[in-house]
């Protein structure tokens, strides 16, 4: 499964763990990707794009 959104292209980003002594350790954070059928094919789409597409269909 791809680790980036098919619609907006959001991918992983770097963040930091902070220990009690405030030592920064880098870690990777991934978007909330879900599989969704778009144009008859299964695509990985982030939850934010799913929410905005459902709002566009209602309006």
Secondary structure, 3 states (H helix, E strand, C coil): CCCCCCCCCCCCEEEEEECCCCCEEEEEECCCEEEEEECCEEEEEEHHHHHHHHHHHHC
